[in-house]
Every structure is written in C-alpha cells, then in structure tokens.
Amino acid sequence: MDIKAMMVAKATELAEQQADGIREAFLEYLKSDEFEIMIAEGMDKAINIPFVKDEKEAPIFRDVADLIQNLLAMIISGAKLGK
C-alpha cells in the first residue's frame, strides 16, 4: 500500500469517527428537555386549539413534542453516512 492510499484510509477512518461523534451529540440534544420545550413552545405560538385554554394546550404540545423527539431520534440513529 502506498503512502497516498494509507493517508486516504486514515482520513476516512477519522472522518467516520468524527461523524459518529457528531451524530451522538446531536442525538443527545434531540433527546434533551431543552429541545422538547423549544418544539412545544413553537407549536403553542403557531397553533391555537379552539375552545381549549392555554393551560390545557401546553401539556398537549409537550406530548406531541415528545413524539416528534422520539421520531427524529429514531430516524437519526438509524441513518448511517455512506452505508
């Protein structure tokens, strides 16, 4: 194996390790309460459910945000770059 091929192989290995690290950090953020609250607050500002008080809407939006979080985490964790 020549030096160029060795360097390309090592660079590829390091890039894959870095991508895995970024994916793990992103998954941690996706699963965080901070992200869930951000989604829930965004929905609360954008959507008004008729005949439902704001105090009752908040838990509904938190539940939907939790569902969105779980779906995104499943999609991201199942995705592998280049595989």
C-alpha positions as CSV (number, residue, x, y, z in Angstrom):
1,M,0.0,0.0,0.0
2,D,1.4,3.3,-1.0
3,I,1.5,6.4,1.3
4,K,-1.4,8.1,-0.6
5,A,-3.7,5.2,0.0
6,M,-2.7,4.9,3.6
7,M,-3.4,8.6,4.2
8,V,-6.8,8.4,2.4
9,A,-7.7,5.3,4.6
10,K,-6.7,7.1,7.8
11,A,-8.5,10.3,6.8
12,T,-11.6,8.2,6.0
13,E,-11.4,6.5,9.4
14,L,-11.0,9.8,11.2
15,A,-13.9,11.3,9.3
16,E,-16.2,8.4,10.2
17,Q,-15.2,8.7,13.9
18,Q,-16.0,12.4,13.8
19,A,-19.3,11.8,12.1
20,D,-20.3,9.3,14.7
21,G,-19.3,11.7,17.5
22,I,-21.4,14.5,15.9
23,R,-24.3,12.1,15.4
24,E,-24.2,11.1,19.1
25,A,-24.0,14.8,20.3
26,F,-26.9,15.6,18.0
27,L,-29.0,12.7,19.4
28,E,-28.3,13.9,22.9
29,Y,-29.6,17.3,22.0
30,L,-32.6,15.8,20.3
31,K,-33.5,13.9,23.5
32,S,-33.0,16.9,25.8
33,D,-35.7,18.7,27.6
34,E,-34.5,22.0,26.1
35,F,-35.3,20.7,22.6
36,E,-38.7,19.4,23.7
37,I,-39.6,22.7,25.3
38,M,-38.5,24.6,22.2
39,I,-40.7,22.5,20.0
40,A,-43.7,22.7,22.3
41,E,-43.4,26.5,22.6
42,G,-43.1,26.8,18.9
43,M,-46.3,24.8,18.4
44,D,-48.1,26.7,21.1
45,K,-47.3,30.1,19.4
46,A,-48.2,28.8,16.0
47,I,-51.3,26.8,16.8
48,N,-54.5,27.7,18.7
49,I,-56.8,24.9,19.5
50,P,-60.4,26.3,19.6
51,F,-62.2,26.0,22.9
52,V,-59.1,24.9,24.8
53,K,-57.4,27.1,27.3
54,D,-53.7,27.8,27.0
55,E,-53.1,25.9,30.3
56,K,-54.7,22.8,28.8
57,E,-52.8,23.2,25.4
58,A,-49.4,23.2,27.0
59,P,-49.4,19.5,28.1
60,I,-50.8,18.5,24.7
61,F,-48.0,20.3,22.9
62,R,-45.4,18.8,25.2
63,D,-46.7,15.3,24.4
64,V,-46.6,16.0,20.7
65,A,-43.1,17.4,21.0
66,D,-42.0,14.3,22.9
67,L,-43.4,12.2,20.0
68,I,-41.5,14.3,17.5
69,Q,-38.4,14.0,19.5
70,N,-38.6,10.2,19.6
71,L,-39.3,10.0,15.8
72,L,-36.4,12.3,15.0
73,A,-34.1,10.3,17.3
74,M,-35.1,7.0,15.6
75,I,-34.5,8.5,12.1
76,I,-31.1,9.9,13.0
77,S,-29.9,6.9,14.9
78,G,-30.9,4.6,12.0
79,A,-29.1,6.8,9.5
80,K,-25.5,5.9,8.7
81,L,-23.5,8.0,6.4
82,G,-22.3,6.2,3.3
83,K,-23.8,2.9,4.4
